Amino acid sequence: TFNKRTLRTLFRPAILPPLVIPETSPSQKKLLACNRGKEQQEMINQILIDRALEVCYITMNETDKRDAAPPITELPSTVRKYFFIKYYLFLKKCVQSNPVVPIWQQWLRSMLTMVPQSLMEGRDRELLTEDLLKEIVRDYEKSMQRCVLRRALIKPDMNELDKLEEEAPLPLLPLGLDFSSTWRNGYMKAKNRIVSTLHILHPTMKILLDFGYTAFFNFLVVDFSSSRLKGPVDCKSFITDASLSCSKAEDEIMSMWYQRVIGLFTQLEALDGVKLDQLRSFYNCVAVLMSNQLKELLQRTTEVFVKLFDPEDRSHLPLFKMDLTFDENRMEFYPSLQDLEEAILFVVDCIGQTLQNVQTIHAWLTGGTATLDAELPAHTTQWAKSTLKKSIRDNLEGPKEHFKGYVESYGWLVDGTAEEQINRFVAEQPSFDEYT
């Protein structure tokens, strides 16, 4: 029975762990020391804040006896908040009064190098440049002060401070921009799509641009710049010359520029790299390019014609022949001033009606009837007519004063006043001496 195995002999009695706590590891000691350091630092900061608040409180009460004012901890919460705000503003003022690192002169010179030299010539431009540089320096110093302030002080979350501080918020980082994904695949895909669909990059378009530049660089549909040298012209001749000039210019453009363009697209090399399903979009691009060239020519001609009537530069102002007529006891200009204005405005309409029936290349090749959109924009026509009307009024001030002088000097001879005076004189039957 001594060797009989029982439950008591199989399982040893449980042994409780010792009550003595083993020594902590070095990392645990470091962590505990850090926590104690933080707690001590927070306690010191709170003591300093309370002490500073108490000093501010005593100072603002204008007393040298510290016992004259109650302890800061016994003040109401609203009063504590008030003094805390005052203390924050005091610290903020101290931080802002510190000097900041000045802006590098190299930065300012780099900014000036990016400004075109033509915009910096002249005394007024130099003064403006100095003002801009001063503004940049002020903004830089203000930004540096705000940056230092935000790093040195943590602004309390109080609504009262938001009302006292009138500062614009710092600019935020752009939202919605994700640079985490790669850009190369998307870039190459977009580049290949542009090359295949943006036909303006096709070599044929460059040749077409060269044709237009060569033909229209120094060409005007209507050119009256030398009209003043020819002497005065009447309104009818002026209108006739404008119509003939527009017709002649259109024939010249169609026989030279348009024929070169047709010859270009009759060659197979003009469509190299263009697929069959892209022919329509390719010819649409050609039509837009040709339309822009014609519109630019008409717009430039209109601007040059309007500039001829500039009242401040009359060196190229056309001369018009005007007759001062007397008919049915009335003096007036012939043609009238209204007819003169209509004749001048007619030229603008004549320019706008030129080159309006030019076939598109695709229509010419396929026998269609589509034409290029070469119509002047409405705002260009409106600007030209309104400017010309004002210029005509300014330039006609002299003839109007001349006409007014005639009316004042000789109007009484033709309006019946002189005849009435003669009849009254004869009816009085004066003597011979009075007649003489």
C-alpha positions in Angstrom: 0.0 0.0 0.0 3.0 2.3 0.4 3.7 2.3 -3.3 0.0 2.8 -4.3 -0.4 5.8 -6.6 -3.1 8.1 -5.6 -4.3 11.6 -6.9 -2.4 13.3 -4.1 0.8 11.6 -5.2 0.3 12.3 -8.9 -0.3 16.1 -8.6 2.0 18.3 -6.6 0.5 20.9 -4.4 0.0 24.4 -6.0 2.7 26.9 -5.1 1.7 30.6 -5.1 4.1 33.1 -6.6 6.3 35.1 -4.2 4.9 38.5 -3.0 8.2 40.3 -3.9 7.9 42.0 -7.3 10.9 41.3 -9.5 13.1 44.1 -10.6 11.8 46.0 -13.7 13.7 45.8 -17.0 15.7 48.8 -18.4 13.0 49.6 -21.0 10.3 49.7 -18.4 12.4 52.0 -16.2 12.9 54.3 -19.2 9.2 54.4 -19.9 8.3 55.1 -16.3 10.8 57.8 -16.1 9.4 59.4 -19.2 5.9 59.3 -17.9 7.1 60.8 -14.6 8.9 63.5 -16.6 5.8 64.4 -18.5 3.7 64.5 -15.4 6.3 66.7 -13.7 6.5 69.0 -16.7 2.7 69.4 -16.9 2.7 70.2 -13.2 5.5 72.8 -13.6 3.7 74.3 -16.6 0.4 74.6 -14.7 2.3 76.2 -11.7 4.0 78.7 -14.0 0.7 79.6 -15.7 -1.1 80.1 -12.4 1.8 82.1 -11.2 1.9 84.2 -14.3 -1.9 84.7 -14.1 -1.6 85.8 -10.5 1.2 88.3 -11.4 -0.8 89.7 -14.3 -3.9 89.9 -12.1 -1.9 91.8 -9.4 -0.2 94.1 -12.0 -3.5 95.0 -13.7 -5.0 95.9 -10.3 -2.1 98.4 -9.9 -0.9 97.2 -6.5 2.4 96.2 -5.1 0.9 94.1 -2.3 0.4 90.6 -3.3 -2.0 90.0 -0.5 -4.3 92.8 -1.6 -5.8 90.7 -4.3 -7.4 87.3 -3.8 -5.6 84.2 -5.1 -6.2 83.5 -8.7 -7.6 80.1 -7.9 -10.4 81.7 -5.9 -11.6 83.9 -8.8 -14.7 82.9 -10.8 -14.1 80.9 -14.0 -15.1 83.8 -16.3 -12.6 86.1 -14.6 -9.9 83.4 -14.9 -10.7 83.0 -18.6 -10.4 86.8 -19.0 -7.0 86.9 -17.4 -5.9 83.8 -19.4 -6.8 85.6 -22.6 -4.9 88.7 -21.5 -1.9 86.5 -20.7 -2.1 84.8 -24.1 -2.2 88.1 -25.9 0.7 89.3 -23.9 2.8 86.3 -24.8 1.7 86.7 -28.5 2.9 90.3 -28.5 6.2 89.2 -27.1 6.7 86.6 -29.8 5.7 89.0 -32.5 8.1 91.6 -31.3 11.1 89.3 -31.9 12.9 89.9 -35.2 12.5 87.5 -38.1 14.9 86.2 -40.6 15.0 88.7 -43.5 14.2 87.7 -47.0 17.2 86.8 -49.2 18.0 89.5 -51.8 18.7 86.6 -54.2 15.1 85.7 -54.1 14.0 89.2 -55.0 16.5 89.3 -57.9 15.2 86.0 -59.1 11.6 87.4 -59.1 12.7 90.5 -61.1 14.4 88.3 -63.8 11.1 86.7 -64.6 9.5 90.1 -65.4 10.0 91.2 -69.1 12.4 94.0 -69.5 9.9 96.1 -71.5 7.6 96.2 -68.5 10.4 97.7 -66.3 11.5 100.6 -68.5 10.6 104.2 -67.5 10.7 106.1 -64.2 7.1 105.2 -63.3 7.8 101.5 -63.9 10.8 101.6 -61.6 8.8 103.2 -58.8 6.1 100.6 -59.3 8.7 97.8 -59.1 10.0 99.2 -55.8 6.5 99.3 -54.4 5.9 95.7 -55.4 9.2 94.6 -53.8 8.3 96.4 -50.6 4.9 94.6 -50.6 6.6 91.3 -51.1 8.9 91.9 -48.1 6.0 93.0 -45.9 4.0 89.8 -46.8 7.1 87.7 -46.2 7.7 89.2 -42.7 4.1 88.9 -41.8 4.0 85.2 -42.9 7.2 84.5 -40.9 5.8 86.1 -37.8 2.6 84.1 -38.1 4.6 80.9 -38.6 6.8 81.5 -35.6 3.7 82.4 -33.5 2.0 79.2 -34.4 5.1 77.1 -33.6 5.7 78.9 -30.3 2.2 79.2 -28.9 -0.8 77.0 -29.0 -3.9 79.1 -29.5 -6.6 78.3 -26.9 -9.9 77.2 -28.2 -12.0 80.2 -27.1 -14.6 82.1 -29.0 -13.5 85.3 -27.3 -10.1 85.1 -28.9 -11.5 84.7 -32.4 -13.3 88.0 -32.0 -10.2 89.8 -30.7 -7.8 88.4 -33.4 -8.6 89.8 -36.8 -6.4 87.6 -38.9 -7.1 85.8 -42.2 -6.6 82.1 -42.0 -3.5 80.5 -43.4 -3.8 79.1 -46.9 -4.9 75.5 -46.9 -3.3 72.8 -48.9 -5.1 71.9 -52.2 -7.7 69.3 -51.7 -8.6 66.5 -54.1 -5.1 66.0 -55.5 -3.9 62.5 -55.3 -0.3 61.9 -56.2 -0.1 58.4 -54.9 -0.7 56.7 -58.2 1.8 56.7 -61.1 1.3 59.1 -64.0 3.3 57.6 -66.7 0.8 55.2 -68.0 -2.0 57.8 -68.1 0.4 60.3 -69.7 1.5 58.0 -72.5 -2.1 57.0 -73.1 -3.2 60.6 -73.4 -0.2 61.5 -75.6 -0.9 58.7 -78.0 -4.5 59.7 -78.2 -3.5 63.3 -78.9 -1.1 62.3 -81.6 -3.7 60.1 -83.3 -6.7 62.5 -83.0 -5.3 66.0 -82.9 -4.7 66.6 -86.6 -3.3 70.1 -86.1 0.0 68.3 -85.4 0.0 66.7 -88.8 2.8 67.9 -91.2 0.3 68.9 -93.8 -1.2 71.4 -91.4 2.2 73.1 -91.0 2.4 73.5 -94.8 -1.1 74.9 -94.9 -0.1 77.4 -92.2 2.9 78.5 -94.2 0.7 79.0 -97.3 -1.6 81.3 -95.3 1.3 83.2 -93.7 3.0 83.8 -97.0 -0.2 84.9 -98.8 -1.8 87.1 -96.0 1.2 88.5 -94.1 1.3 91.8 -95.9 -2.0 91.7 -97.7 -5.2 93.7 -97.1 -8.6 93.3 -98.7 -9.1 97.1 -98.8 -6.2 99.5 -98.5 -7.0 103.3 -98.4 -3.8 104.3 -96.6 -2.6 106.3 -99.7 -6.1 107.8 -100.4 -5.1 111.1 -98.9 -2.3 111.5 -101.4 -4.8 111.2 -104.3 -6.8 114.3 -103.2 -10.5 114.6 -102.3 -12.9 112.0 -103.6 -16.7 111.9 -103.6 -18.7 109.3 -101.7 -19.8 107.4 -104.8 -16.2 107.0 -106.0 -15.2 105.9 -102.5 -17.9 103.2 -102.4 -17.0 102.1 -105.9 -13.3 101.8 -105.1 -14.1 99.8 -102.0 -16.3 97.3 -103.9 -13.7 96.9 -106.7 -10.9 96.4 -104.2 -12.8 93.7 -102.3 -13.7 91.9 -105.6 -10.1 92.1 -106.9 -8.7 90.9 -103.6 -11.0 87.9 -103.6 -10.1 86.9 -107.1 -6.4 87.2 -106.2 -6.8 85.0 -103.1 -8.8 82.4 -105.0 -6.3 82.2 -107.9 -3.2 82.1 -105.8 -3.7 80.9 -102.2 -6.7 78.7 -102.7 -5.1 77.0 -105.8 -2.0 76.2 -103.8 -4.1 74.6 -101.1 -6.0 72.6 -103.6 -2.7 71.4 -105.2 -1.5 70.4 -101.7 -4.5 68.1 -101.0 -4.5 66.5 -104.4 -1.3 64.8 -103.5 -1.4 61.5 -101.7 1.3 62.5 -99.3 -1.0 65.0 -97.7 -2.9 62.2 -96.0 0.0 60.1 -94.8 -0.9 58.5 -91.5 -4.6 59.4 -91.6 -6.9 56.4 -91.3 -10.1 56.1 -93.3 -12.3 56.6 -90.2 -10.4 59.8 -89.5 -10.8 61.5 -92.9 -13.9 63.5 -91.8 -12.3 64.8 -88.7 -9.1 65.6 -90.6 -10.9 67.6 -93.2 -12.9 69.4 -90.5 -9.5 70.4 -89.0 -8.4 71.7 -92.4 -11.6 73.7 -92.7 -11.3 75.3 -89.3 -7.7 76.2 -90.0 -8.5 77.8 -93.3 -11.5 79.6 -91.7 -9.3 81.1 -89.0 -6.8 82.4 -91.6 -9.6 84.1 -93.6 -11.2 85.6 -90.5 -7.8 86.9 -89.4 -7.3 88.6 -92.8 -10.7 90.2 -92.7 -10.4 91.3 -89.1 -6.9 92.8 -89.7 -8.2 94.7 -92.7 -11.1 96.1 -90.7 -8.9 97.3 -87.9 -6.5 99.0 -90.4 -9.4 100.8 -92.0 -10.9 102.0 -88.7 -7.4 103.3 -87.7 -7.4 105.6 -90.8 -10.1 107.8 -89.1 -8.4 108.1 -85.8 -8.8 111.8 -84.8 -5.5 111.8 -83.0 -3.5 110.7 -86.1 -4.8 112.4 -89.3 -1.8 111.6 -91.5 -3.8 109.0 -93.4 -7.3 110.4 -93.0 -9.1 110.2 -96.4 -10.3 113.5 -97.9 -13.9 113.7 -99.2 -15.3 116.3 -101.6 -18.3 118.1 -100.2 -20.3 120.8 -101.9 -22.1 123.6 -100.0 -25.4 124.1 -102.0 -28.2 126.5 -101.9 -31.6 125.2 -103.0 -35.2 126.4 -102.1 -33.9 129.1 -99.8 -31.8 126.5 -97.8 -28.1 125.9 -97.5 -26.8 122.4 -97.0 -23.9 120.0 -97.7 -24.0 117.7 -100.7 -23.8 114.8 -100.1 -25.2 115.2 -96.6 -23.2 114.3 -93.5 -25.5 111.3 -93.1 -24.7 110.0 -96.6 -21.0 110.5 -95.8 -21.3 108.3 -92.7 -23.2 105.6 -94.6 -20.5 105.6 -97.3 -17.7 105.0 -94.7 -19.7 102.3 -92.9 -20.4 100.6 -96.2 -16.7 99.7 -96.4 -17.0 97.7 -93.2 -19.9 95.7 -94.6 -18.1 95.2 -97.9 -15.1 93.8 -96.1 -17.3 91.4 -94.1 -19.0 90.1 -97.3 -15.7 89.2 -99.0 -14.6 85.5 -99.2 -17.9 84.2 -97.9 -18.4 81.5 -100.7 -15.1 79.7 -100.5 -15.6 75.9 -100.7 -14.1 73.6 -98.2 -11.4 71.2 -99.4 -13.6 68.2 -98.8 -16.5 69.7 -100.7 -14.2 70.6 -103.6 -12.8 67.1 -103.8 -16.2 65.3 -103.5 -18.3 67.8 -105.4 -20.1 69.2 -102.4 -21.4 72.7 -101.7 -20.1 73.3 -98.1 -18.3 76.6 -97.6 -15.8 77.9 -95.1 -17.0 79.9 -92.1 -15.2 83.2 -92.8 -17.8 85.6 -91.4 -16.5 88.3 -89.2 -17.5 88.0 -85.5 -20.5 90.2 -84.6 -18.5 92.0 -81.8 -15.8 93.0 -84.3 -18.3 94.5 -86.7 -20.1 96.3 -83.9 -16.8 97.7 -82.5 -15.7 98.9 -86.0 -19.0 100.7 -86.7 -19.3 102.3 -83.3 -15.7 103.5 -83.4 -16.1 104.9 -86.9 -19.3 106.8 -86.0 -17.5 108.5 -83.1 -14.5 109.3 -85.3 -16.7 110.7 -88.0 -18.4 112.9 -85.5 -15.1 114.2 -84.2 -13.6 114.8 -87.7 -16.8 116.6 -88.9 -16.6 119.3 -86.2 -14.6 121.5 -88.5 -17.1 121.3 -91.5 -20.0 121.9 -89.1 -18.4 125.0 -87.7 -17.7 126.2 -91.3 -21.3 125.6 -92.2 -22.5 127.4 -89.1 -20.4 130.4 -90.0 -22.0 130.6 -93.4 -25.5 130.4 -91.9 -24.8 133.1 -89.4 -23.1 135.5 -91.9 -25.4 135.0 -94.9 -28.5 133.2 -93.7 -30.5 136.5 -93.6 -29.9 136.9 -97.3 -31.7 133.6 -98.2 -34.3 133.1 -95.5 -36.4 136.1 -96.5 -35.1 138.6 -94.0 -33.3 140.7 -96.6 -36.2 140.7 -99.0 -38.5 141.9 -96.2 -36.2 144.8 -95.3 -36.0 145.9 -99.0 -39.8 145.8 -99.4 -40.3 147.8 -96.2 -37.7 150.3 -97.3 -39.3 150.8 -100.8 -42.8 151.1 -99.2 -41.6 154.0 -97.1 -40.9 156.1 -100.3 -37.7 157.7 -99.0 -36.2 160.8 -100.5 -33.3 160.7 -103.0 -30.8 161.4 -100.3 -32.1 158.5 -98.2 -31.9 156.3 -101.3 -28.3 157.3 -101.8 
